[in-house]
């Protein structure tokens, strides 16, 4: 990786520390609980929900579910 090039473009954080911290917060805290077993699809679905919640976009999910429920009725 050409760190100097990324610094020159103002890309922001280029180290891995922030990424590792995000991985720990989003993935490991939920996915590595005692006794947990995940399929690839189940793990991806859980991570999608978790990132949505942690990025303060949970209301979008609730609204989507309510809209779909109303369409089915």
PDB file of N, CA, C and O in Angstrom:
ATOM      1  N   UNK A   1       0.842  -1.174   0.000  1.00  0.00           N
ATOM      2  CA  UNK A   1       0.000   0.000   0.000  1.00  0.00           C
ATOM      3  C   UNK A   1       0.887   1.237   0.000  1.00  0.00           C
ATOM      4  O   UNK A   1       1.847   1.323   0.765  1.00  0.00           O
ATOM      5  N   UNK A   2       0.568   2.168  -0.839  1.00  0.00           N
ATOM      6  CA  UNK A   2       1.335   3.407  -0.945  1.00  0.00           C
ATOM      7  C   UNK A   2       0.743   4.434   0.026  1.00  0.00           C
ATOM      8  O   UNK A   2      -0.103   5.242  -0.356  1.00  0.00           O
ATOM      9  N   UNK A   3       1.198   4.394   1.295  1.00  0.00           N
ATOM     10  CA  UNK A   3       0.655   5.269   2.329  1.00  0.00           C
ATOM     11  C   UNK A   3       0.789   6.746   1.977  1.00  0.00           C
ATOM     12  O   UNK A   3      -0.128   7.529   2.221  1.00  0.00           O
ATOM     13  N   UNK A   4       1.909   7.122   1.413  1.00  0.00           N
ATOM     14  CA  UNK A   4       2.133   8.522   1.056  1.00  0.00           C
ATOM     15  C   UNK A   4       1.094   9.007   0.051  1.00  0.00           C
ATOM     16  O   UNK A   4       0.587  10.122   0.172  1.00  0.00           O
ATOM     17  N   UNK A   5       0.776   8.183  -0.932  1.00  0.00           N
ATOM     18  CA  UNK A   5      -0.229   8.556  -1.929  1.00  0.00           C
ATOM     19  C   UNK A   5      -1.582   8.818  -1.255  1.00  0.00           C
ATOM     20  O   UNK A   5      -2.248   9.807  -1.559  1.00  0.00           O
ATOM     21  N   UNK A   6      -1.981   7.938  -0.350  1.00  0.00           N
ATOM     22  CA  UNK A   6      -3.260   8.114   0.330  1.00  0.00           C
ATOM     23  C   UNK A   6      -3.254   9.330   1.259  1.00  0.00           C
ATOM     24  O   UNK A   6      -4.261  10.028   1.371  1.00  0.00           O
ATOM     25  N   UNK A   7      -2.138   9.581   1.915  1.00  0.00           N
ATOM     26  CA  UNK A   7      -2.038  10.770   2.753  1.00  0.00           C
ATOM     27  C   UNK A   7      -2.152  12.033   1.910  1.00  0.00           C
ATOM     28  O   UNK A   7      -2.801  12.996   2.319  1.00  0.00           O
ATOM     29  N   UNK A   8      -1.532  12.037   0.748  1.00  0.00           N
ATOM     30  CA  UNK A   8      -1.570  13.195  -0.137  1.00  0.00           C
ATOM     31  C   UNK A   8      -2.973  13.484  -0.675  1.00  0.00           C
ATOM     32  O   UNK A   8      -3.290  14.635  -0.977  1.00  0.00           O
ATOM     33  N   UNK A   9      -3.811  12.463  -0.798  1.00  0.00           N
ATOM     34  CA  UNK A   9      -5.168  12.672  -1.301  1.00  0.00           C
ATOM     35  C   UNK A   9      -6.141  13.065  -0.204  1.00  0.00           C
ATOM     36  O   UNK A   9      -7.305  13.357  -0.479  1.00  0.00           O
ATOM     37  N   UNK A  10      -5.668  13.074   1.045  1.00  0.00           N
ATOM     38  CA  UNK A  10      -6.544  13.424   2.165  1.00  0.00           C
ATOM     39  C   UNK A  10      -7.549  12.338   2.482  1.00  0.00           C
ATOM     40  O   UNK A  10      -8.667  12.624   2.908  1.00  0.00           O
ATOM     41  N   UNK A  11      -7.156  11.100   2.277  1.00  0.00           N
ATOM     42  CA  UNK A  11      -8.059   9.964   2.461  1.00  0.00           C
ATOM     43  C   UNK A  11      -8.450   9.740   3.911  1.00  0.00           C
ATOM     44  O   UNK A  11      -9.323   8.915   4.178  1.00  0.00           O
ATOM     45  N   UNK A  12      -7.848  10.431   4.846  1.00  0.00           N
ATOM     46  CA  UNK A  12      -8.201  10.253   6.255  1.00  0.00           C
ATOM     47  C   UNK A  12      -7.376   9.154   6.889  1.00  0.00           C
ATOM     48  O   UNK A  12      -6.185   9.022   6.607  1.00  0.00           O
ATOM     49  N   UNK A  13      -7.999   8.372   7.737  1.00  0.00           N
ATOM     50  CA  UNK A  13      -7.304   7.310   8.468  1.00  0.00           C
ATOM     51  C   UNK A  13      -6.875   6.215   7.494  1.00  0.00           C
ATOM     52  O   UNK A  13      -7.693   5.691   6.738  1.00  0.00           O
ATOM     53  N   UNK A  14      -5.598   5.876   7.519  1.00  0.00           N
ATOM     54  CA  UNK A  14      -5.112   4.834   6.624  1.00  0.00           C
ATOM     55  C   UNK A  14      -4.514   3.667   7.386  1.00  0.00           C
ATOM     56  O   UNK A  14      -4.115   2.672   6.781  1.00  0.00           O
ATOM     57  N   UNK A  15      -4.446   3.772   8.691  1.00  0.00           N
ATOM     58  CA  UNK A  15      -3.930   2.666   9.501  1.00  0.00           C
ATOM     59  C   UNK A  15      -4.998   1.613   9.724  1.00  0.00           C
ATOM     60  O   UNK A  15      -6.165   1.830   9.398  1.00  0.00           O
ATOM     61  N   UNK A  16      -4.609   0.481  10.274  1.00  0.00           N
ATOM     62  CA  UNK A  16      -5.558  -0.605  10.476  1.00  0.00           C
ATOM     63  C   UNK A  16      -6.206  -0.562  11.858  1.00  0.00           C
ATOM     64  O   UNK A  16      -7.135  -1.330  12.110  1.00  0.00           O
ATOM     65  N   UNK A  17      -5.758   0.297  12.751  1.00  0.00           N
ATOM     66  CA  UNK A  17      -6.293   0.341  14.109  1.00  0.00           C
ATOM     67  C   UNK A  17      -7.779   0.611  14.160  1.00  0.00           C
ATOM     68  O   UNK A  17      -8.502  -0.056  14.899  1.00  0.00           O
ATOM     69  N   UNK A  18      -8.251   1.581  13.386  1.00  0.00           N
ATOM     70  CA  UNK A  18      -9.681   1.907  13.389  1.00  0.00           C
ATOM     71  C   UNK A  18     -10.503   0.757  12.822  1.00  0.00           C
ATOM     72  O   UNK A  18     -11.600   0.473  13.304  1.00  0.00           O
ATOM     73  N   UNK A  19      -9.974   0.102  11.807  1.00  0.00           N
ATOM     74  CA  UNK A  19     -10.681  -1.033  11.207  1.00  0.00           C
ATOM     75  C   UNK A  19     -10.747  -2.190  12.194  1.00  0.00           C
ATOM     76  O   UNK A  19     -11.787  -2.832  12.337  1.00  0.00           O
ATOM     77  N   UNK A  20      -9.646  -2.453  12.869  1.00  0.00           N
ATOM     78  CA  UNK A  20      -9.632  -3.537  13.860  1.00  0.00           C
ATOM     79  C   UNK A  20     -10.587  -3.245  15.006  1.00  0.00           C
ATOM     80  O   UNK A  20     -11.264  -4.152  15.488  1.00  0.00           O
ATOM     81  N   UNK A  21     -10.653  -2.002  15.446  1.00  0.00           N
ATOM     82  CA  UNK A  21     -11.576  -1.634  16.521  1.00  0.00           C
ATOM     83  C   UNK A  21     -13.024  -1.793  16.068  1.00  0.00           C
ATOM     84  O   UNK A  21     -13.862  -2.272  16.832  1.00  0.00           O
ATOM     85  N   UNK A  22     -13.321  -1.401  14.848  1.00  0.00           N
ATOM     86  CA  UNK A  22     -14.679  -1.561  14.318  1.00  0.00           C
ATOM     87  C   UNK A  22     -15.036  -3.036  14.204  1.00  0.00           C
ATOM     88  O   UNK A  22     -16.155  -3.430  14.533  1.00  0.00           O
ATOM     89  N   UNK A  23     -14.106  -3.844  13.747  1.00  0.00           N
ATOM     90  CA  UNK A  23     -14.331  -5.285  13.647  1.00  0.00           C
ATOM     91  C   UNK A  23     -14.627  -5.875  15.017  1.00  0.00           C
ATOM     92  O   UNK A  23     -15.530  -6.700  15.162  1.00  0.00           O
ATOM     93  N   UNK A  24     -13.878  -5.458  16.009  1.00  0.00           N
ATOM     94  CA  UNK A  24     -14.085  -5.949  17.371  1.00  0.00           C
ATOM     95  C   UNK A  24     -15.472  -5.551  17.876  1.00  0.00           C
ATOM     96  O   UNK A  24     -16.173  -6.363  18.479  1.00  0.00           O
ATOM     97  N   UNK A  25     -15.865  -4.299  17.628  1.00  0.00           N
ATOM     98  CA  UNK A  25     -17.151  -3.787  18.110  1.00  0.00           C
ATOM     99  C   UNK A  25     -18.336  -4.413  17.379  1.00  0.00           C
ATOM    100  O   UNK A  25     -19.317  -4.813  18.007  1.00  0.00           O
ATOM    101  N   UNK A  26     -18.245  -4.495  16.064  1.00  0.00           N
ATOM    102  CA  UNK A  26     -19.377  -4.949  15.260  1.00  0.00           C
ATOM    103  C   UNK A  26     -19.445  -6.468  15.169  1.00  0.00           C
ATOM    104  O   UNK A  26     -20.514  -7.051  15.349  1.00  0.00           O
ATOM    105  N   UNK A  27     -18.334  -7.103  14.896  1.00  0.00           N
ATOM    106  CA  UNK A  27     -18.343  -8.536  14.608  1.00  0.00           C
ATOM    107  C   UNK A  27     -18.112  -9.377  15.852  1.00  0.00           C
ATOM    108  O   UNK A  27     -18.962 -10.192  16.212  1.00  0.00           O
ATOM    109  N   UNK A  28     -17.007  -9.198  16.498  1.00  0.00           N
ATOM    110  CA  UNK A  28     -16.611 -10.125  17.551  1.00  0.00           C
ATOM    111  C   UNK A  28     -17.527 -10.098  18.758  1.00  0.00           C
ATOM    112  O   UNK A  28     -17.797 -11.149  19.339  1.00  0.00           O
ATOM    113  N   UNK A  29     -18.017  -8.928  19.156  1.00  0.00           N
ATOM    114  CA  UNK A  29     -18.872  -8.855  20.340  1.00  0.00           C
ATOM    115  C   UNK A  29     -20.148  -9.674  20.164  1.00  0.00           C
ATOM    116  O   UNK A  29     -20.685 -10.191  21.143  1.00  0.00           O
ATOM    117  N   UNK A  30     -20.634  -9.797  18.949  1.00  0.00           N
ATOM    118  CA  UNK A  30     -21.884 -10.521  18.720  1.00  0.00           C
ATOM    119  C   UNK A  30     -21.658 -11.944  18.223  1.00  0.00           C
ATOM    120  O   UNK A  30     -22.374 -12.864  18.621  1.00  0.00           O
ATOM    121  N   UNK A  31     -20.676 -12.125  17.363  1.00  0.00           N
ATOM    122  CA  UNK A  31     -20.532 -13.394  16.668  1.00  0.00           C
ATOM    123  C   UNK A  31     -19.726 -14.433  17.446  1.00  0.00           C
ATOM    124  O   UNK A  31     -19.798 -15.624  17.142  1.00  0.00           O
ATOM    125  N   UNK A  32     -18.977 -14.004  18.425  1.00  0.00           N
ATOM    126  CA  UNK A  32     -18.110 -14.936  19.143  1.00  0.00           C
ATOM    127  C   UNK A  32     -18.594 -15.232  20.564  1.00  0.00           C
ATOM    128  O   UNK A  32     -17.792 -15.569  21.435  1.00  0.00           O
ATOM    129  N   UNK A  33     -19.886 -15.109  20.793  1.00  0.00           N
ATOM    130  CA  UNK A  33     -20.422 -15.446  22.105  1.00  0.00           C
ATOM    131  C   UNK A  33     -20.318 -16.951  22.330  1.00  0.00           C
ATOM    132  O   UNK A  33     -20.275 -17.727  21.376  1.00  0.00           O
ATOM    133  N   UNK A  34     -20.280 -17.348  23.571  1.00  0.00           N
ATOM    134  CA  UNK A  34     -20.136 -18.755  23.932  1.00  0.00           C
ATOM    135  C   UNK A  34     -21.258 -19.591  23.309  1.00  0.00           C
ATOM    136  O   UNK A  34     -22.436 -19.248  23.416  1.00  0.00           O
ATOM    137  N   UNK A  35     -20.881 -20.675  22.667  1.00  0.00           N
ATOM    138  CA  UNK A  35     -21.843 -21.603  22.090  1.00  0.00           C
ATOM    139  C   UNK A  35     -22.430 -21.194  20.756  1.00  0.00           C
ATOM    140  O   UNK A  35     -23.300 -21.894  20.237  1.00  0.00           O
ATOM    141  N   UNK A  36     -21.988 -20.095  20.183  1.00  0.00           N
ATOM    142  CA  UNK A  36     -22.538 -19.621  18.917  1.00  0.00           C
ATOM    143  C   UNK A  36     -21.982 -20.434  17.743  1.00  0.00           C
ATOM    144  O   UNK A  36     -20.791 -20.740  17.684  1.00  0.00           O
ATOM    145  N   UNK A  37     -22.860 -20.768  16.831  1.00  0.00           N
ATOM    146  CA  UNK A  37     -22.468 -21.409  15.576  1.00  0.00           C
ATOM    147  C   UNK A  37     -23.210 -20.695  14.467  1.00  0.00           C
ATOM    148  O   UNK A  37     -24.416 -20.475  14.580  1.00  0.00           O
ATOM    149  N   UNK A  38     -22.526 -20.328  13.401  1.00  0.00           N
ATOM    150  CA  UNK A  38     -23.128 -19.528  12.340  1.00  0.00           C
ATOM    151  C   UNK A  38     -22.891 -20.156  10.976  1.00  0.00           C
ATOM    152  O   UNK A  38     -21.784 -20.606  10.681  1.00  0.00           O
ATOM    153  N   UNK A  39     -23.920 -20.187  10.150  1.00  0.00           N
ATOM    154  CA  UNK A  39     -23.735 -20.487   8.733  1.00  0.00           C
ATOM    155  C   UNK A  39     -23.266 -19.188   8.080  1.00  0.00           C
ATOM    156  O   UNK A  39     -23.366 -18.121   8.687  1.00  0.00           O
ATOM    157  N   UNK A  40     -22.759 -19.265   6.863  1.00  0.00           N
ATOM    158  CA  UNK A  40     -22.332 -18.043   6.174  1.00  0.00           C
ATOM    159  C   UNK A  40     -23.498 -17.075   5.993  1.00  0.00           C
ATOM    160  O   UNK A  40     -23.359 -15.874   6.224  1.00  0.00           O
ATOM    161  N   UNK A  41     -24.644 -17.605   5.581  1.00  0.00           N
ATOM    162  CA  UNK A  41     -25.807 -16.754   5.335  1.00  0.00           C
ATOM    163  C   UNK A  41     -26.314 -16.151   6.652  1.00  0.00           C
ATOM    164  O   UNK A  41     -26.625 -14.962   6.710  1.00  0.00           O
ATOM    165  N   UNK A  42     -26.397 -16.959   7.691  1.00  0.00           N
ATOM    166  CA  UNK A  42     -26.852 -16.461   8.988  1.00  0.00           C
ATOM    167  C   UNK A  42     -25.918 -15.403   9.549  1.00  0.00           C
ATOM    168  O   UNK A  42     -26.368 -14.399  10.101  1.00  0.00           O
ATOM    169  N   UNK A  43     -24.614 -15.629   9.409  1.00  0.00           N
ATOM    170  CA  UNK A  43     -23.637 -14.658   9.897  1.00  0.00           C
ATOM    171  C   UNK A  43     -23.743 -13.350   9.121  1.00  0.00           C
ATOM    172  O   UNK A  43     -23.685 -12.274   9.717  1.00  0.00           O
ATOM    173  N   UNK A  44     -23.897 -13.427   7.811  1.00  0.00           N
ATOM    174  CA  UNK A  44     -24.019 -12.210   7.005  1.00  0.00           C
ATOM    175  C   UNK A  44     -25.280 -11.446   7.381  1.00  0.00           C
ATOM    176  O   UNK A  44     -25.251 -10.221   7.500  1.00  0.00           O
ATOM    177  N   UNK A  45     -26.387 -12.159   7.569  1.00  0.00           N
ATOM    178  CA  UNK A  45     -27.633 -11.499   7.962  1.00  0.00           C
ATOM    179  C   UNK A  45     -27.485 -10.810   9.317  1.00  0.00           C
ATOM    180  O   UNK A  45     -27.934  -9.676   9.486  1.00  0.00           O
ATOM    181  N   UNK A  46     -26.862 -11.484  10.279  1.00  0.00           N
ATOM    182  CA  UNK A  46     -26.677 -10.898  11.607  1.00  0.00           C
ATOM    183  C   UNK A  46     -25.778  -9.664  11.530  1.00  0.00           C
ATOM    184  O   UNK A  46     -26.058  -8.652  12.173  1.00  0.00           O
ATOM    185  N   UNK A  47     -24.700  -9.742  10.746  1.00  0.00           N
ATOM    186  CA  UNK A  47     -23.799  -8.600  10.624  1.00  0.00           C
ATOM    187  C   UNK A  47     -24.466  -7.422   9.921  1.00  0.00           C
ATOM    188  O   UNK A  47     -24.196  -6.268  10.256  1.00  0.00           O
ATOM    189  N   UNK A  48     -25.328  -7.699   8.960  1.00  0.00           N
ATOM    190  CA  UNK A  48     -26.063  -6.626   8.290  1.00  0.00           C
ATOM    191  C   UNK A  48     -26.970  -5.917   9.285  1.00  0.00           C
ATOM    192  O   UNK A  48     -27.011  -4.687   9.321  1.00  0.00           O
ATOM    193  N   UNK A  49     -27.700  -6.687  10.098  1.00  0.00           N
ATOM    194  CA  UNK A  49     -28.558  -6.082  11.110  1.00  0.00           C
ATOM    195  C   UNK A  49     -27.744  -5.311  12.139  1.00  0.00           C
ATOM    196  O   UNK A  49     -28.133  -4.219  12.554  1.00  0.00           O
ATOM    197  N   UNK A  50     -26.618  -5.877  12.549  1.00  0.00           N
ATOM    198  CA  UNK A  50     -25.788  -5.229  13.578  1.00  0.00           C
ATOM    199  C   UNK A  50     -25.194  -3.913  13.073  1.00  0.00           C
ATOM    200  O   UNK A  50     -25.195  -2.916  13.796  1.00  0.00           O
ATOM    201  N   UNK A  51     -24.694  -3.903  11.856  1.00  0.00           N
ATOM    202  CA  UNK A  51     -24.134  -2.662  11.315  1.00  0.00           C
ATOM    203  C   UNK A  51     -25.224  -1.614  11.105  1.00  0.00           C
ATOM    204  O   UNK A  51     -24.984  -0.418  11.271  1.00  0.00           O
ATOM    205  N   UNK A  52     -26.416  -2.066  10.740  1.00  0.00           N
ATOM    206  CA  UNK A  52     -27.536  -1.136  10.592  1.00  0.00           C
ATOM    207  C   UNK A  52     -27.874  -0.495  11.931  1.00  0.00           C
ATOM    208  O   UNK A  52     -28.085   0.716  12.008  1.00  0.00           O
ATOM    209  N   UNK A  53     -27.926  -1.301  12.982  1.00  0.00           N
ATOM    210  CA  UNK A  53     -28.241  -0.782  14.313  1.00  0.00           C
ATOM    211  C   UNK A  53     -27.151   0.174  14.806  1.00  0.00           C
ATOM    212  O   UNK A  53     -27.449   1.255  15.313  1.00  0.00           O
ATOM    213  N   UNK A  54     -25.904  -0.227  14.656  1.00  0.00           N
ATOM    214  CA  UNK A  54     -24.803   0.587  15.160  1.00  0.00           C
ATOM    215  C   UNK A  54     -24.578   1.862  14.352  1.00  0.00           C
ATOM    216  O   UNK A  54     -23.918   2.784  14.830  1.00  0.00           O
ATOM    217  N   UNK A  55     -25.114   1.926  13.142  1.00  0.00           N
ATOM    218  CA  UNK A  55     -24.975   3.139  12.326  1.00  0.00           C
ATOM    219  C   UNK A  55     -26.229   4.017  12.414  1.00  0.00           C
ATOM    220  O   UNK A  55     -26.435   4.906  11.588  1.00  0.00           O
ATOM    221  N   UNK A  56     -27.061   3.754  13.426  1.00  0.00           N
ATOM    222  CA  UNK A  56     -28.271   4.546  13.678  1.00  0.00           C
ATOM    223  C   UNK A  56     -29.234   4.569  12.491  1.00  0.00           C
ATOM    224  O   UNK A  56     -29.864   5.589  12.216  1.00  0.00           O
ATOM    225  N   UNK A  57     -29.342   3.449  11.798  1.00  0.00           N
ATOM    226  CA  UNK A  57     -30.281   3.348  10.686  1.00  0.00           C
ATOM    227  C   UNK A  57     -31.356   2.297  10.975  1.00  0.00           C
ATOM    228  O   UNK A  57     -32.006   1.801  10.056  1.00  0.00           O
ATOM    229  N   UNK A  58     -31.538   1.962  12.253  1.00  0.00           N
ATOM    230  CA  UNK A  58     -32.462   0.898  12.631  1.00  0.00           C
ATOM    231  C   UNK A  58     -33.905   1.247  12.260  1.00  0.00           C
ATOM    232  O   UNK A  58     -34.678   0.355  11.910  1.00  0.00           O
ATOM    233  N   UNK A  59     -34.278   2.516  12.329  1.00  0.00           N
ATOM    234  CA  UNK A  59     -35.648   2.903  11.979  1.00  0.00           C
ATOM    235  C   UNK A  59     -35.989   2.566  10.537  1.00  0.00           C
ATOM    236  O   UNK A  59     -37.147   2.287  10.228  1.00  0.00           O
ATOM    237  N   UNK A  60     -35.009   2.587   9.656  1.00  0.00           N
ATOM    238  CA  UNK A  60     -35.244   2.196   8.261  1.00  0.00           C
ATOM    239  C   UNK A  60     -35.679   0.740   8.176  1.00  0.00           C
ATOM    240  O   UNK A  60     -36.567   0.398   7.396  1.00  0.00           O
ATOM    241  N   UNK A  61     -35.056  -0.114   8.975  1.00  0.00           N
ATOM    242  CA  UNK A  61     -35.401  -1.535   8.982  1.00  0.00           C
ATOM    243  C   UNK A  61     -36.827  -1.717   9.507  1.00  0.00           C
ATOM    244  O   UNK A  61     -37.624  -2.448   8.919  1.00  0.00           O
ATOM    245  N   UNK A  62     -37.138  -1.050  10.611  1.00  0.00           N
ATOM    246  CA  UNK A  62     -38.474  -1.152  11.199  1.00  0.00           C
ATOM    247  C   UNK A  62     -39.528  -0.674  10.207  1.00  0.00           C
ATOM    248  O   UNK A  62     -40.559  -1.322  10.030  1.00  0.00           O
ATOM    249  N   UNK A  63     -39.271   0.455   9.565  1.00  0.00           N
ATOM    250  CA  UNK A  63     -40.222   0.978   8.574  1.00  0.00           C
ATOM    251  C   UNK A  63     -40.394   0.025   7.403  1.00  0.00           C
ATOM    252  O   UNK A  63     -41.511  -0.149   6.915  1.00  0.00           O
ATOM    253  N   UNK A  64     -39.333  -0.586   6.950  1.00  0.00           N
ATOM    254  CA  UNK A  64     -39.405  -1.540   5.852  1.00  0.00           C
ATOM    255  C   UNK A  64     -40.250  -2.749   6.246  1.00  0.00           C
ATOM    256  O   UNK A  64     -41.083  -3.207   5.464  1.00  0.00           O
ATOM    257  N   UNK A  65     -40.042  -3.259   7.440  1.00  0.00           N
ATOM    258  CA  UNK A  65     -40.809  -4.412   7.917  1.00  0.00           C
ATOM    259  C   UNK A  65     -42.289  -4.050   8.027  1.00  0.00           C
ATOM    260  O   UNK A  65     -43.155  -4.817   7.606  1.00  0.00           O
ATOM    261  N   UNK A  66     -42.570  -2.885   8.592  1.00  0.00           N
ATOM    262  CA  UNK A  66     -43.975  -2.451   8.733  1.00  0.00           C
ATOM    263  C   UNK A  66     -44.628  -2.266   7.379  1.00  0.00           C
ATOM    264  O   UNK A  66     -45.789  -2.631   7.200  1.00  0.00           O
ATOM    265  N   UNK A  67     -43.903  -1.704   6.419  1.00  0.00           N
ATOM    266  CA  UNK A  67     -44.431  -1.503   5.074  1.00  0.00           C
ATOM    267  C   UNK A  67     -44.729  -2.839   4.412  1.00  0.00           C
ATOM    268  O   UNK A  67     -45.788  -3.005   3.806  1.00  0.00           O
ATOM    269  N   UNK A  68     -43.804  -3.799   4.520  1.00  0.00           N
ATOM    270  CA  UNK A  68     -44.009  -5.119   3.938  1.00  0.00           C
ATOM    271  C   UNK A  68     -45.178  -5.840   4.596  1.00  0.00           C
ATOM    272  O   UNK A  68     -45.939  -6.532   3.920  1.00  0.00           O
ATOM    273  N   UNK A  69     -45.329  -5.681   5.922  1.00  0.00           N
ATOM    274  CA  UNK A  69     -46.416  -6.317   6.649  1.00  0.00           C
ATOM    275  C   UNK A  69     -47.761  -5.750   6.200  1.00  0.00           C
ATOM    276  O   UNK A  69     -48.736  -6.489   6.056  1.00  0.00           O
ATOM    277  N   UNK A  70     -47.807  -4.446   5.983  1.00  0.00           N
ATOM    278  CA  UNK A  70     -49.046  -3.806   5.531  1.00  0.00           C
ATOM    279  C   UNK A  70     -49.419  -4.217   4.120  1.00  0.00           C
ATOM    280  O   UNK A  70     -50.603  -4.340   3.806  1.00  0.00           O
ATOM    281  N   UNK A  71     -48.426  -4.432   3.262  1.00  0.00           N
ATOM    282  CA  UNK A  71     -48.682  -4.876   1.897  1.00  0.00           C
ATOM    283  C   UNK A  71     -49.259  -6.291   1.878  1.00  0.00           C
ATOM    284  O   UNK A  71     -50.112  -6.612   1.051  1.00  0.00           O
ATOM    285  N   UNK A  72     -48.784  -7.129   2.799  1.00  0.00           N
ATOM    286  CA  UNK A  72     -49.226  -8.522   2.848  1.00  0.00           C
ATOM    287  C   UNK A  72     -50.649  -8.655   3.413  1.00  0.00           C
ATOM    288  O   UNK A  72     -51.330  -9.650   3.167  1.00  0.00           O
ATOM    289  N   UNK A  73     -51.081  -7.655   4.162  1.00  0.00           N
ATOM    290  CA  UNK A  73     -52.403  -7.755   4.816  1.00  0.00           C
ATOM    291  C   UNK A  73     -53.544  -7.473   3.865  1.00  0.00           C
ATOM    292  O   UNK A  73     -54.707  -7.518   4.265  1.00  0.00           O
TER     293      UNK A  73
END
